[in-house]
Amino acid sequence: MNELEQKLKENQWLTGSSPTVADKEAYDELKDSLVSAKTHPHTFGWFCLIQKFTDATRNSWPAAGAPAAGGKGGKGGKKGKDK
């Protein structure tokens, strides 16, 4: 749990700014444990947030580094000729 605490000290999610399968897997390992807000405040906050998602939502999270569903990156829009 100390390793999680260090990662979550810098980021809201284990792999950065959005949830991934790494968050789901870590949650699954901890869900039957007691996470202390006193000793692991970042892990506790992360855990409280993750438990609000349904299993279906957690199961839809991509692998770390994979693009979000429906996302192609960038700001979108077609490139075209100037009018």
Secondary structure as UniProt FT lines:
FT   HELIX           2..10
FT   TURN            14..15
FT   HELIX           21..30
FT   TURN            31..32
FT   TURN            37..39
FT   HELIX           41..50
FT   TURN            51..52
FT   HELIX           55..59
FT   TURN            64..65
FT   TURN            69..70
//
